Amino acid sequence: MPTRHATRRQSLLRLMQEQKLDAILVTDDTNVSYLTGFSGDSSYLLLTPKLAVVISDSRYTTQLQKECPELDRAIRDAGRALSELAGSVIQKSGVRKLGMESSSLPVDSLESISKHVPGVEWVGCPGLIESKLRSVKDEGEIAEIRQALVYAQEGFRQLKSMLSPRMTEFEASYELEHAMRKLGARGHAFPAIIAKGDRAAMPHYFPSQQPIGQSRLLLIDWGAETMSRYRCDLTRTLITAEPDDRLATVYGVVLEAQQLAMQAIGPGQSCKEIDAIARNFIADKEFGDYFGHGLGHGFGLKIHEQPRFSPLSNDVLEPGMVVTVEPGIYLPGWGGVRIEDNVLVTSAGHEVLSSLPSSFESAFCPLA
Amino acid sequence: MPTRHATRRQSLLRLMQEQKLDAILVTDDTNVSYLTGFSGDSSYLLLTPKLAVVISDSRYTTQLQKECPELDRAIRDAGRALSELAGSVIQKSGVRKLGMESSSLPVDSLESISKHVPGVEWVGCPGLIESKLRSVKDEGEIAEIRQALVYAQEGFRQLKSMLSPRMTEFEASYELEHAMRKLGARGHAFPAIIAKGDRAAMPHYFPSQQPIGQSRLLLIDWGAETMSRYRCDLTRTLITAEPDDRLATVYGVVLEAQQLAMQAIGPGQSCKEIDAIARNFIADKEFGDYFGHGLGHGFGLKIHEQPRFSPLSNDVLEPGMVVTVEPGIYLPGWGGVRIEDNVLVTSAGHEVLSSLPSSFESAFCPLA
């Protein structure tokens, strides 16, 4: 039985045939790892129908033998440039029409490799592996994401029990990471956003040194990363003091928008339309000017992957995609509410993978 | 008085004049931040003798006003691509000969910007800002690095008091990060390398889930990052059980090689020659085959910066450079010893910025 990495390379070869490519040079670290199982960096993969060669350096000789013994290796010494060795491997392979990861490959790297292979025709394949392969998760990947959710959700429960008015946003962030690591996580899936009161109106935010006490709400957007680097991405907005009427209204609108969008998720659905379900509902409640970002996104080895829920998206849902659903309403000077869960698209419809409660009542977390 | 960011832009303008450039498009996040004070990402800086424009998006409007009020801003909406707005700003500026950061700018980004400015001649400036500006630190940067060392050194002392035979390498890593954050650090300067026994023979290594007990030594390579993102980089090798004769010999050779190299540091010195001092000393002691990496490197906003100490380096030391000095001897199947300190090049010679003891006696840390 082929390994899951071999299966992925087979899928990539089929995509290359459609584009009439002889070969592809994979240069993005995460994509190399996804296609080979190699966990190091600074290495390329040259893939042709006959050949799969990892182009790396002598630091990684042992690791490559252990992590992907079925692949060929080309190893450079410290004195030789990666581009030169890559050029030599491409030259020997005799390929003419070569795909490249043009959305991440630097201008200089292409130039230095090209010098060694003057006859090659380079074809940009921006986001090919990300959009056509990594967007649909296999069983092993889904199991890893479920594990990330175990760490994230239990870490959040522990953080809630630790919160106090004098704790700063930044302290809450690192105590959360520490709790998730004790449970077995590698760490945060991304630097957590922990924003109190009116700061929660800023969708991107690094936790401050200000104490979380003396405000009505606390927005926590976090995730865990497993040891094999799969992630999850959740948000809860805690009500930390007596709420005003507006908070109850805003919370209710965000929650209902999220539930409506999640219920509509299934294979064949348009990501633009799922986005519109939440967006139109929020607009009908007259908060349309205060939801300024997309409804959600895929995730896995990276925190932002395909597909995207947004008014501009052309993506269509397929079984195996794993996405966030995270509407929000942000009122400048007042604060913001966002609720985010993680959903797997299945052949029958969908499965909500996250299980933390999100009702208005469950959000109460008074800071004594 | 100009801000330190304005001073840096003035220095860059002088470098551009030498290369007869009308302008430079700065696309690397760290370089944009270094030249402007802006702490966000996904933004460019167009710099000409008359103009300094940050090209960003609406998420960052408020943050840009706060962090770099003296600069012009071009802000795009969610529907417009960064490359299109950059093209439009370049077009309006009327520049003809434009420098780019070709060592990091992706092929596709260059192509999409170029489309909008067909008359422009692009000139690759690989590593210009890194090698000519960021390699020499100003007073504020040196103060930040000293602060990073306060966090790292005190964190290490606390970790030493926490070590126990059943603690895993990974636990030691995250307990160290947690301790440094409680002291005020943003976190690790890089994922710490914590390697027990024969694992210390691998120069690059991610901490495992194995307990640190039952081995002779524990290699710890770590650093702290300050809130304004300056870093430091240290290594100590702890002797965790009764050492054999070989450990005493190897430790002594590494320490003496390090001391000899550090003493030679001063302005005008060749980095290749400083590297050779340690390398030749280790070779004279017949461990020449077991020191397989460069002697050290600059650091600051990134953990690896210019200059580099290696047999291939053409760098020359200047006052204001801050470097690691980190020889090591790695014996496969036995283990490795590395000792690393941080040194500032001064006009009079040098100052060793780190102050943790490194004698053989100080390395004893028996795990009960």
Chai-1 contact restraints between the chains, C-beta under 6 A:
chainA,res_idxA,chainB,res_idxB,connection_type,confidence,min_distance_angstrom,max_distance_angstrom,comment,restraint_id
A,R59,B,H204,contact,1.0,0.0,6.0,A-B,restraint_1
A,S102,B,V107,contact,1.0,0.0,6.0,A-B,restraint_2
A,S102,B,D108,contact,1.0,0.0,6.0,A-B,restraint_3
A,S103,B,P106,contact,1.0,0.0,6.0,A-B,restraint_4
A,S103,B,D108,contact,1.0,0.0,6.0,A-B,restraint_5
A,S104,B,P106,contact,1.0,0.0,6.0,A-B,restraint_6
A,L105,B,V107,contact,1.0,0.0,6.0,A-B,restraint_7
A,P106,B,S103,contact,1.0,0.0,6.0,A-B,restraint_8
A,P106,B,S104,contact,1.0,0.0,6.0,A-B,restraint_9
A,V107,B,S102,contact,1.0,0.0,6.0,A-B,restraint_10
A,V107,B,L105,contact,1.0,0.0,6.0,A-B,restraint_11
A,V107,B,V107,contact,1.0,0.0,6.0,A-B,restraint_12
A,V107,B,L110,contact,1.0,0.0,6.0,A-B,restraint_13
A,D108,B,S102,contact,1.0,0.0,6.0,A-B,restraint_14
A,D108,B,S103,contact,1.0,0.0,6.0,A-B,restraint_15
A,D108,B,P126,contact,1.0,0.0,6.0,A-B,restraint_16
A,L110,B,V107,contact,1.0,0.0,6.0,A-B,restraint_17
A,P126,B,D108,contact,1.0,0.0,6.0,A-B,restraint_18
A,Y174,B,R181,contact,1.0,0.0,6.0,A-B,restraint_19
A,H178,B,H178,contact,1.0,0.0,6.0,A-B,restraint_20
A,R181,B,Y174,contact,1.0,0.0,6.0,A-B,restraint_21
A,H204,B,R59,contact,1.0,0.0,6.0,A-B,restraint_22
